[in-house]
C-alpha cells in the first residue's frame, strides 16, 4: 500500500543514509567510484540500501513489518530501525507541510490587507484634513471603526 511505498522511497532511504553516516565511510566512497561514480553518492547509497529492505503488511492493517537483510545482524537491525524512524519523520513532515503552506498564505494575505487598511486610513485622514472634517462626530466614528478593524487585523 501507500505506507509501504513511502517507507521504501528514495526520500526515506536518503534519510537513512544520512542518519547512519554511510556517505562518510571511505569504503562506501571507494565502491561508488569503482562502479563509475554516477549520480550523487547519497543517491547511489540510497539505491543500495533499498536493496536489502523488505516491507510487508501484517494482519493488523495499521502495522508494517520492516526487515533488512545483511551479513551483519547489528547493521541489519540498525538499518531497519533507521528506516522505521525516517518513515515516521517523513510522515510527520508530509502532514505538516500543507499546514505551513496555508499558514504562509494567510500571513501574506494578512500583511496585504494590513497595508491596504493603512493606505485607506491615510487617505481618509488626508481627505478629512483637506475638507476640514477632523474633529467632527462622523469622522471620530469612522476613525474609531478603522482603529477597531486595525486592532482586529493585528490580532489575527
C-alpha positions in Angstrom: 0.0 0.0 0.0 0.9 3.7 0.1 2.6 3.5 3.5 4.9 0.7 2.3 5.7 2.8 -0.8 6.7 5.7 1.4 9.0 3.7 3.7 10.7 2.1 0.6 11.0 5.5 -1.1 14.3 7.2 -2.1 13.5 10.1 0.2 13.3 7.8 3.3 16.4 5.8 2.1 18.4 9.0 1.7 17.5 10.0 5.3 18.7 6.5 6.4 22.0 7.1 4.6 22.4 10.5 6.2 21.4 9.3 9.7 23.8 6.3 9.6 26.6 8.3 8.1 27.2 6.0 5.1 28.4 8.8 2.8 31.3 9.5 5.2 32.6 5.9 5.1 35.7 5.6 2.9 34.8 2.0 1.7 31.4 3.3 0.5 33.0 6.1 -1.4 35.5 3.7 -3.0 32.8 1.3 -4.1 30.8 4.2 -5.6 33.8 5.4 -7.5 34.7 1.8 -8.6 31.2 1.4 -10.0 31.5 4.6 -12.1 30.5 7.3 -9.6 27.4 8.2 -11.5 24.8 10.4 -9.9 25.3 11.5 -6.3 27.0 9.4 -3.7 23.9 9.7 -1.4 21.6 8.6 -4.2 23.8 5.6 -5.1 23.9 4.7 -1.4 20.1 5.1 -1.1 19.6 2.7 -4.0 22.0 0.2 -2.5 20.4 0.4 1.0 17.0 -0.2 -0.5 18.1 -3.5 -2.0 18.2 -5.2 1.4 14.9 -3.7 2.6 11.7 -5.7 2.9 8.4 -4.1 3.8 5.3 -6.3 4.4 1.8 -5.6 5.6 0.7 -7.6 8.7 -2.7 -8.9 9.6 -3.2 -5.7 11.5 -3.8 -3.2 8.7 -2.1 -0.4 10.6 1.2 -2.2 11.1 4.0 -2.8 8.6 6.8 -5.3 9.1 10.2 -3.7 8.2 13.1 -6.0 7.9 16.6 -5.7 6.5 18.8 -8.4 5.0 22.6 -8.1 5.7 25.5 -10.3 6.6 26.0 -8.2 9.7 23.0 -8.7 12.1 23.8 -5.5 14.0 23.9 -3.5 10.8 20.6 -5.1 9.6 18.9 -4.1 12.9 20.3 -0.5 12.8 19.3 0.0 9.2 15.8 -1.5 9.7 15.3 0.8 12.8 16.7 3.8 10.8 14.1 3.1 8.1 11.3 3.0 10.6 12.4 6.2 12.3 12.9 8.0 8.9 9.4 6.8 7.9 7.8 8.3 11.0 9.6 11.6 10.4 8.7 11.7 6.7 5.0 11.0 7.6 5.0 13.9 10.0 6.7 16.2 7.5 4.1 15.2 4.8 1.3 16.1 7.2 2.8 19.4 8.5 3.9 20.8 5.1 0.4 21.6 3.8 -0.3 23.5 7.1 2.8 25.5 6.6 1.8 26.4 3.1 -1.6 27.6 4.4 0.0 29.5 7.3 2.4 31.3 4.9 -0.5 32.2 2.6 -2.6 33.6 5.4 0.4 35.6 6.8 0.9 37.1 3.3 -2.8 37.9 2.9 -2.9 39.5 6.4 0.1 41.7 5.6 -1.5 42.7 2.3 -4.8 43.6 4.0 -3.0 45.5 6.7 -1.1 47.6 4.1 -4.4 48.3 2.3 -6.0 49.3 5.6 -3.2 51.7 6.4 -3.4 53.3 3.0 -7.1 53.7 3.4 -6.6 55.3 6.8 -4.0 57.7 5.4 -6.4 58.6 2.5 -9.2 59.2 4.9 -7.1 61.4 7.2 -5.9 63.4 4.2 -9.4 63.8 2.9 -10.6 64.9 6.4 -7.8 67.5 6.6 -8.5 68.8 3.1 -12.2 69.2 3.8 -12.0 70.4 7.4 -13.7 67.3 8.8 -11.3 66.3 11.5 -12.8 66.6 15.0 -16.4 66.2 13.8 -18.5 63.4 15.2 -18.8 61.5 11.9 -15.0 61.5 11.4 -14.5 60.3 15.0 -16.9 57.4 14.4 -15.2 56.4 11.2 -11.7 56.7 12.8 -12.8 54.6 15.8 -14.1 51.9 13.4 -10.9 51.9 11.4 -8.8 51.7 14.6 -11.0 48.8 15.7 -10.6 47.0 12.4 -6.8 47.6 12.5 -6.7 46.1 16.1 -8.6 43.1 15.0 -6.4 42.6 11.9 -3.3 42.9 14.1 -4.6 40.2 16.4 -5.2 37.8 13.5 
